Amino acid sequence: MKKNQQQTNEQKIYQDYAAKKEPKPPILLNCLKAFIIGGLVCTFGQLIQDFFLYNFDFNEQTAGDPTIAVLILISVLLTGFGVYDKLAQFAGAGVAVPVTGFANSMSSAAIEYRTEGYVLGVGGNMFKLAGPVIVYGTTSAFLIALIKTLWMQWGG
Amino acid sequence: MLQGSQSWKFVNEPVILSTGVVGGPFEAKGNVTKDFDHLFSDVWMAETTFEKAQTRLFEEASYTALSKINKKPQDMQFLFAGDLINQITATSFACRTLSIPYFGLFGACSTSMEGLALSSFIVDKGGADYILTGTASHNAATEKQFRYPNEYGAQKPPTAQWTVTGSGTAVIGKSGAGPVVTSATIGKIMDLGVTDPFNMGAAMAPAAADTIEAHFTDFDLDPSYYDYIVTGDLGEIGLPLMKDLLQQRGIMVTDAQCLDCGLLIYKSEQEEVQAGGSGTGCSAVVVYGHLLNRLKNQEFTRMLVVATGALHSPLSVQQDETIPCIAHAVSIEMKGVGNL
């Protein structure tokens, strides 16, 4: 339950009762699926990286960029062909946490709001799901960097 | 006429003269496919947006219901309809072409019985000879508004329900052949503090139980009076909860007696469905199609249809509000073989 405003006794009793009857998501199984599928996505990513590393003029640092681009492309294509959401229902966090999840959140929103036009539809809604990730990712990165800098200045 | 505290008894027994039931491709793989008048093979219904596709569903169902009894839209005095899309535009756009004097309803998934109760009351009182009522929902349009983009990979919990792509409409008339509407009980908002929009069955079960209890109190009836008590879309989670709530209050419904439209419409191997079907179209499609067909085949004679609606919005959920729910009950009966 989220915020418990003033609840009546009847509400509390019912909620407890309903919670008991509610089938719980199989957390352990879902974790296992996420671990395996997520691991496979990362292994696949590693293969792509090695491909770029050994066949082109990249080093370990720069090979990451084309690798991510390829993963994003695959993820966007799977989203467009309507496969990604079915895969995600099975794999859960396994395909949500890697960069593929981010690509899916943006492309799915872009596809969905195409009917509202390119500017206000696609442009306005593309970051609907990815926006919070960017906002809080950037904010927390800034805060951590600030703490690190201060620590190095005064602590070291 | 008013019966008890919140019910109507229809002494002149308005008749459901005709129905129109259409669905989408996912429903075509379901459990009650032969009860549809038309099944679209594409989720876009040859339209350019999902919202227009829903409008198309409602138009198709309406014209089907009218054509079965050789009526035209202008023969209808009123139209009671609504849907789930913002400001019920999908229905209103359909009414642009139907051009019948129109009452727009919003009762979420209870709209089907809200419309049938109001239509029957007006016909019963002589306020109209013919009324068209119904509702439509579209899976993609509803997901887009209430949840995430359709192609977004979010893992849904086992309590989630699947919005039906379909539309069911009915023509209610003063007299004629067909099942009759004998009474209705209008529900009040019940909110037992459930906040999870992915568990609507649990949120709506108390509303259904409250309306059913009121119905039996108002008419001084026993549950055994009905062959079936049909809930709108409580699903796998809500239906047992409702039975428990009723039994706690001393209303002894049996397991065999309780049906749920959300559980009837799809096959169990359709995994995306999770806890059952939902959406305004769910009860409309199953009641006006599958159940009325069985009633006309005399497989049973009386049913109480209790359509339940969760009256939240995506905004109210984000603001941490609980989900207010409602249920309206309508009694539909098949009287004598002579009516057939």
HADDOCK unambig.tbl for C-alpha pairs under 7 A between the chains (distance, minus, plus):
assign (segid A and resid 1 and name CA) (segid B and resid 195 and name CA) 6.99 0.50 0.50
assign (segid A and resid 3 and name CA) (segid B and resid 320 and name CA) 7.00 0.50 0.50
assign (segid A and resid 11 and name CA) (segid B and resid 192 and name CA) 4.55 0.50 0.50
assign (segid A and resid 11 and name CA) (segid B and resid 193 and name CA) 5.83 0.50 0.50
assign (segid A and resid 14 and name CA) (segid B and resid 192 and name CA) 6.84 0.50 0.50
assign (segid A and resid 15 and name CA) (segid B and resid 194 and name CA) 6.79 0.50 0.50
assign (segid A and resid 18 and name CA) (segid B and resid 202 and name CA) 6.38 0.50 0.50
assign (segid A and resid 22 and name CA) (segid B and resid 237 and name CA) 6.54 0.50 0.50
assign (segid A and resid 23 and name CA) (segid B and resid 158 and name CA) 6.79 0.50 0.50
assign (segid A and resid 25 and name CA) (segid B and resid 157 and name CA) 6.07 0.50 0.50
assign (segid A and resid 25 and name CA) (segid B and resid 158 and name CA) 6.34 0.50 0.50
assign (segid A and resid 79 and name CA) (segid B and resid 151 and name CA) 5.98 0.50 0.50
assign (segid A and resid 82 and name CA) (segid B and resid 151 and name CA) 6.14 0.50 0.50
assign (segid A and resid 84 and name CA) (segid B and resid 151 and name CA) 6.90 0.50 0.50
assign (segid A and resid 84 and name CA) (segid B and resid 153 and name CA) 6.15 0.50 0.50
assign (segid A and resid 85 and name CA) (segid B and resid 151 and name CA) 5.37 0.50 0.50
assign (segid A and resid 85 and name CA) (segid B and resid 152 and name CA) 5.62 0.50 0.50
assign (segid A and resid 85 and name CA) (segid B and resid 153 and name CA) 4.03 0.50 0.50
assign (segid A and resid 85 and name CA) (segid B and resid 154 and name CA) 6.89 0.50 0.50
assign (segid A and resid 88 and name CA) (segid B and resid 153 and name CA) 4.82 0.50 0.50
assign (segid A and resid 88 and name CA) (segid B and resid 154 and name CA) 6.29 0.50 0.50
assign (segid A and resid 88 and name CA) (segid B and resid 155 and name CA) 6.09 0.50 0.50
assign (segid A and resid 89 and name CA) (segid B and resid 153 and name CA) 6.68 0.50 0.50
assign (segid A and resid 89 and name CA) (segid B and resid 154 and name CA) 6.48 0.50 0.50
assign (segid A and resid 89 and name CA) (segid B and resid 155 and name CA) 4.45 0.50 0.50
assign (segid A and resid 89 and name CA) (segid B and resid 156 and name CA) 6.63 0.50 0.50
assign (segid A and resid 92 and name CA) (segid B and resid 154 and name CA) 6.97 0.50 0.50
assign (segid A and resid 92 and name CA) (segid B and resid 155 and name CA) 5.35 0.50 0.50
assign (segid A and resid 104 and name CA) (segid B and resid 152 and name CA) 6.24 0.50 0.50
assign (segid A and resid 105 and name CA) (segid B and resid 152 and name CA) 5.74 0.50 0.50
assign (segid A and resid 108 and name CA) (segid B and resid 149 and name CA) 5.91 0.50 0.50
assign (segid A and resid 108 and name CA) (segid B and resid 151 and name CA) 5.03 0.50 0.50
assign (segid A and resid 108 and name CA) (segid B and resid 152 and name CA) 5.21 0.50 0.50
assign (segid A and resid 109 and name CA) (segid B and resid 149 and name CA) 5.55 0.50 0.50
assign (segid A and resid 112 and name CA) (segid B and resid 149 and name CA) 5.69 0.50 0.50
assign (segid A and resid 112 and name CA) (segid B and resid 150 and name CA) 6.91 0.50 0.50
assign (segid A and resid 115 and name CA) (segid B and resid 49 and name CA) 6.07 0.50 0.50
